[in-house]
Amino acid sequence: MPLALHEAQAIITGAHERAATLVALVTVAVVDEGGHLLALGRMNGAPPLSAQIAETKAASVALFRRDGAVLRQMQESSPAFFAQLDRAVRVPILVGAGAALIRRGDTILGALAVSGGTVPGQDDECAAAALTALAP
């Protein structure tokens, strides 16, 4: 069963609530398993570019089927591959903090990414809170 719109919105709300406690202004993107945008929520005052960054990070995680931290390790161990990747795929690939797969059991439903945190760890913390908001 695919990720429903109300679930995507709950993910965004969870991340935004955590960002508010951190006094951070972030954007959250939720994509389906193919990397297609389902929902995007940009807090008032979040950097305008954070919307594009969040969507690209989320799509990258979904398409690779790897959480952001694992994808970052892959990039560090294979920099030449990632440097040429834009020639092989039709969508930009962006590895960054605050990106995670969304799962239901063993099934990957999509991914989310947070962008806009100004202190290291804020995007990751908001992404973790977003996933908690989806838990039953």
C-alpha positions as CSV (number, residue, x, y, z in Angstrom):
1,M,0.0,0.0,0.0
2,P,1.5,3.3,-1.0
3,L,2.1,6.3,1.3
4,A,-1.1,8.3,1.6
5,L,-1.2,12.0,1.4
6,H,-2.3,12.4,5.0
7,E,0.7,10.3,6.1
8,A,3.0,12.6,4.1
9,Q,1.4,15.6,5.8
10,A,1.9,13.9,9.2
11,I,5.6,13.5,8.4
12,I,5.9,17.1,7.5
13,T,4.1,18.2,10.6
14,G,6.3,16.0,12.8
15,A,9.5,17.5,11.3
16,H,8.1,21.1,11.6
17,E,7.1,20.6,15.2
18,R,10.7,19.4,16.1
19,A,12.2,22.3,14.1
20,A,10.1,24.8,16.1
21,T,11.6,23.4,19.4
22,L,15.1,23.8,17.8
23,V,14.2,27.3,16.6
24,A,15.0,26.2,13.1
25,L,13.2,27.1,9.9
26,V,13.1,24.1,7.6
27,T,11.5,22.6,4.5
28,V,10.4,19.0,4.4
29,A,9.9,17.0,1.2
30,V,8.2,13.7,1.0
31,V,8.6,11.6,-2.2
32,D,7.2,8.2,-3.2
33,E,9.3,5.1,-3.9
34,G,10.2,6.4,-7.4
35,G,11.4,9.8,-6.1
36,H,8.3,11.7,-7.2
37,L,7.2,14.6,-4.9
38,L,4.1,13.8,-2.8
39,A,4.2,16.7,-0.4
40,L,6.4,19.7,0.5
41,G,6.1,21.9,3.5
42,R,8.3,25.0,3.8
43,M,8.1,26.9,7.2
44,N,7.6,30.6,7.0
45,G,11.1,32.1,6.8
46,A,12.9,28.9,5.7
47,P,15.4,29.6,3.0
48,P,13.8,29.6,-0.5
49,L,16.5,27.2,-1.8
50,S,15.7,24.7,0.9
51,A,12.6,23.5,-1.0
52,Q,14.6,22.3,-4.0
53,I,17.4,20.9,-1.8
54,A,14.9,18.9,0.3
55,E,13.2,17.5,-2.7
56,T,16.4,16.5,-4.4
57,K,17.8,14.9,-1.3
58,A,14.6,12.9,-0.8
59,A,14.5,11.7,-4.4
60,S,18.1,10.6,-4.2
61,V,17.5,8.5,-1.1
62,A,14.4,6.9,-2.7
63,L,16.1,6.1,-5.9
64,F,19.1,4.6,-4.3
65,R,17.0,2.8,-1.7
66,R,19.5,3.8,1.0
67,D,19.1,6.1,4.0
68,G,21.0,9.4,3.8
69,A,23.8,8.3,6.2
70,V,24.5,5.1,4.1
71,L,24.3,7.1,0.9
72,R,26.9,9.6,2.3
73,Q,29.2,6.7,3.1
74,M,28.8,5.4,-0.4
75,Q,29.7,8.8,-1.8
76,E,32.8,9.1,0.4
77,S,34.0,5.6,-0.6
78,S,33.3,6.2,-4.4
79,P,33.7,9.9,-5.1
80,A,34.6,9.3,-8.8
81,F,31.3,7.4,-9.3
82,F,29.3,10.2,-7.7
83,A,31.2,12.9,-9.6
84,Q,30.0,11.3,-12.9
85,L,26.6,10.3,-11.8
86,D,24.9,13.3,-13.2
87,R,25.8,12.1,-16.7
88,A,24.0,8.8,-16.2
89,V,20.7,9.8,-14.6
90,R,18.0,12.3,-15.6
91,V,17.6,13.6,-12.0
92,P,20.1,15.4,-9.9
93,I,21.6,13.3,-7.0
94,L,22.3,15.1,-3.8
95,V,23.7,13.5,-0.7
96,G,23.1,15.3,2.5
97,A,21.9,15.2,6.1
98,G,18.3,14.8,7.1
99,A,17.3,12.3,4.5
100,A,15.7,8.9,5.3
101,L,13.7,6.1,3.7
102,I,10.1,5.7,4.8
103,R,9.2,2.1,5.4
104,R,6.2,0.0,6.3
105,G,7.7,-3.2,7.5
106,D,10.1,-4.3,4.9
107,T,8.5,-2.3,2.1
108,I,10.0,1.1,1.1
109,L,7.2,3.6,0.6
110,G,9.3,6.5,-0.3
111,A,11.6,9.0,1.4
112,L,11.7,12.3,3.2
113,A,14.3,15.0,3.5
114,V,14.7,18.1,5.6
115,S,16.7,21.2,4.6
116,G,17.3,24.5,6.2
117,G,18.8,23.7,9.5
118,T,21.6,26.0,10.4
119,V,23.3,24.0,13.2
120,P,24.8,20.6,12.4
121,G,22.4,17.8,13.2
122,Q,19.2,19.8,13.0
123,D,18.1,18.3,9.7
124,D,18.8,14.8,11.0
125,E,16.9,15.5,14.2
126,C,13.9,16.8,12.3
127,A,13.9,13.8,10.0
128,A,14.0,11.4,12.9
129,A,11.0,13.2,14.5
130,A,9.2,13.1,11.2
131,L,9.5,9.3,11.1
132,T,8.3,9.0,14.6
133,A,5.2,11.0,13.7
134,L,4.3,8.3,11.1
135,A,4.7,5.4,13.6
136,P,1.5,3.7,14.6
